[in-house]
Structures are given as C-alpha cells and as structure tokens.
C-alpha cells in the first residue's frame, strides 16, 4: 500500500523558515495534483497550497508571498518552503496526492509550531 511520508516540521521562531517534504513510498501512477493542507486545533482543515501537472499553483491568501510549493515528479515528492513564518501558521500539515482516477492519498501529518 502506498504511503506518503512527510518530514521537515518542527518548532521555529516567528520570521523563521521551514521546508516540508512529502514522498510517496512507491510509485503512484498518474499523479496530477500534489498539495499541502493544514489543521490547527479547533479549526477545519484548509488547503494551503497545491501544484498540478504542468506546474500551475494556487495558495491560500494568508500564505501568498511567503510559501512556495514545488514538486519533483521523478521522485514523487512535493515540497513546501515556508518563509517568514507567523504564529498563526502553527498547525499540523498534511500532504495530499490525487491521481488521474481521482484517488486521494494522505500523509500522516507533521507538526509546525511557530512561537518565541
């Protein structure tokens, strides 16, 4: 069974940076969307950023200009570079892959905490 393995979370001070990575444990045929979601305590999970085949990206307004999503198709890996982090970015971050059959895969989540 394919698993998505995330890494890169942690504790960082406001204004700092982190880079999240998410790799599939084995090849997934026909991935067209790779994305990152986050969920803070007491809040709904929200889409943070997504990149689709061809390279088009979209971001939630609150992270535009600070976060950058990228993908390595050969490695079935997606990255999220997070700069100028703010306390309100604190959440569990989950990666999400969707293939051409509209099947979704989820990572187990990695915690990002922004605090002084």
C-alpha positions in Angstrom: 0.0 0.0 0.0 1.3 3.4 -0.9 2.2 5.7 1.9 3.1 9.4 1.9 6.0 10.2 4.3 6.3 13.7 5.5 9.3 15.4 7.1 10.6 18.8 8.0 8.2 20.0 10.7 9.3 21.5 14.0 9.5 24.5 16.3 10.6 27.8 14.8 10.5 31.4 15.9 8.4 34.0 14.2 10.1 35.1 11.0 11.9 31.8 10.6 11.7 29.3 7.8 11.0 25.6 7.4 10.9 23.3 4.4 8.4 20.4 4.4 8.9 17.4 2.2 6.5 14.6 1.3 7.5 11.5 -0.6 5.5 8.5 -1.8 6.8 5.2 -0.6 6.3 3.7 -4.0 5.3 4.9 -7.4 1.8 6.3 -7.9 0.5 6.2 -11.5 -0.9 9.4 -12.9 -0.5 11.9 -10.1 -1.9 15.2 -11.3 -2.2 17.1 -8.0 0.1 17.4 -5.1 -0.8 19.7 -2.2 -0.4 20.6 1.4 -3.3 21.1 3.9 -3.1 22.2 7.5 -5.3 21.9 10.5 -5.0 23.9 13.7 -6.7 22.8 16.9 -10.4 23.6 16.8 -10.3 24.6 13.2 -11.2 22.9 9.9 -8.5 21.5 7.6 -7.7 24.0 4.9 -5.8 23.8 1.6 -2.5 25.7 1.9 -1.0 25.2 -1.5 -1.4 22.9 -4.5 0.6 22.2 -7.6 -0.8 20.4 -10.6 0.6 18.8 -13.7 2.1 21.5 -15.8 3.3 23.4 -12.8 0.2 25.6 -12.1 0.0 26.5 -8.4 -2.5 28.0 -6.1 -2.2 29.2 -2.5 -4.5 30.3 0.3 -4.3 34.1 0.6 -2.7 34.1 4.0 0.5 32.4 2.8 0.9 34.1 -0.6 4.3 35.6 -1.0 5.7 33.6 2.0 5.2 29.9 1.0 6.3 28.2 -2.2 5.2 24.7 -3.3 7.3 22.7 -5.7 7.4 19.1 -6.9 9.8 16.5 -8.2 7.8 14.2 -10.5 10.6 11.7 -10.9 10.8 11.2 -7.1 7.0 11.5 -6.4 7.9 14.2 -4.0 6.4 17.6 -3.1 8.0 20.3 -1.1 6.6 23.4 0.8 9.1 26.1 1.5 7.8 28.3 4.3 9.4 31.7 5.0 8.5 34.5 7.3 6.5 32.1 9.5 3.9 33.6 11.8 2.3 32.1 14.9 -1.0 31.7 13.0 0.8 29.2 10.7 1.0 26.8 13.7 -0.8 23.6 12.7 -0.4 20.0 11.7 0.5 20.0 8.0 -0.7 17.1 5.7 0.4 16.3 2.2 -2.2 15.1 -0.3 -1.7 13.5 -3.7 -4.5 12.9 -6.2 -4.2 10.7 -9.2 -5.9 10.6 -12.6 -8.6 8.2 -11.2 -9.4 10.9 -8.6 -8.0 8.7 -5.8 -6.6 10.7 -2.9 -3.6 9.8 -0.7 -2.8 11.5 2.6 0.3 11.8 4.7 0.3 11.2 8.5 0.9 14.9 9.3 3.8 16.8 10.6 3.6 19.5 13.3 4.7 23.0 12.6 4.9 25.3 15.7 5.8 29.0 15.4 6.5 30.5 18.7 9.0 32.7 20.5 
